[in-house]
């Protein structure tokens, strides 16, 4: 049976979705910062100085929706909110390390 070239070049949908999601601007940096442990919004913003507050909020919501990040609200005065990676989010650590290694070598 002969296979057409177009059939060979089909990208795996999960691979494509993963890169589309994680490849959004700031997404990888947010995950990388959270790999060091829970952070408050202001700490994330300071660690990624060129990201606007609006975009940071947007990205954190997307990460929460995908269950990669937990948002914990502590009922103190003033209220304290921390963001941390879930088990699913922490599972990206090895992949993030490989991307860093590749970047150091080739960029």
C-alpha positions in Angstrom: 0.0 0.0 0.0 1.4 3.4 -1.0 1.4 6.2 1.6 0.9 9.7 0.4 3.5 12.4 1.5 0.7 14.5 3.1 -0.1 11.6 5.4 3.5 11.4 6.6 3.7 15.1 7.5 0.8 15.1 9.9 1.8 16.6 13.2 0.6 14.8 16.3 -2.3 16.9 17.7 -1.1 16.6 21.3 2.4 17.7 20.4 1.0 20.6 18.5 -1.3 21.6 21.3 1.5 21.3 23.9 3.8 23.6 21.9 1.0 26.1 21.1 0.1 26.3 24.8 3.6 26.3 26.4 5.0 28.4 23.5 2.8 31.4 24.4 4.9 34.4 25.4 5.9 34.3 29.1 4.4 30.9 29.7 7.7 29.0 30.0 9.3 31.7 32.1 6.4 31.7 34.6 6.7 27.9 34.9 10.4 28.2 35.3 10.1 30.7 38.1 7.5 28.6 39.9 9.8 25.5 39.7 11.7 27.2 42.6 8.6 27.1 44.7 5.4 29.1 45.5 5.4 32.8 44.6 3.2 35.8 45.2 2.1 37.8 42.2 4.5 40.6 42.9 7.4 38.1 43.1 6.5 36.6 39.8 6.2 40.1 38.2 9.7 41.0 39.6 11.2 37.8 38.4 9.9 38.4 34.9 10.4 42.2 34.6 9.1 42.8 31.0 5.7 41.1 31.5 2.8 43.4 32.0 0.5 42.7 35.0 -2.4 42.1 32.6 -0.6 39.4 30.6 0.7 37.8 33.8 -2.8 37.6 35.2 -4.0 36.1 31.9 -1.2 33.5 31.7 -1.7 32.5 35.4 -5.4 32.0 34.7 -4.6 29.8 31.7 -2.2 27.8 33.7 -4.8 27.3 36.4 -7.4 26.2 33.8 -5.0 23.6 32.6 -4.4 22.5 36.2 -0.6 23.3 36.0 -0.8 26.0 38.7 -2.7 26.3 42.0 -3.8 29.7 43.3 -4.0 29.6 47.1 -5.7 32.5 49.0 -4.7 32.9 52.6 -7.4 34.7 54.6 -5.0 37.2 56.4 -5.0 40.9 56.5 -4.0 41.9 53.9 -5.1 38.8 51.9 -2.1 36.8 50.7 -2.3 34.9 47.4 0.4 32.4 46.3 0.8 30.6 43.0 2.5 27.2 42.9 2.9 24.4 40.4 0.6 21.4 40.7 2.1 17.9 40.3 1.1 18.2 36.6 3.0 21.5 36.4 6.1 20.1 38.3 6.2 17.3 35.9 7.5 19.8 33.3 10.7 20.2 35.2 12.7 17.7 33.2 11.5 19.0 29.9 12.3 22.6 31.0 15.8 21.5 32.0 16.3 19.9 28.6 15.1 23.1 26.8 17.6 25.2 28.9 20.4 22.8 28.1 19.6 23.0 24.4 19.4 26.8 24.5 22.8 27.0 26.3 24.3 24.8 23.6 22.8 26.3 20.5 21.6 29.8 21.1 
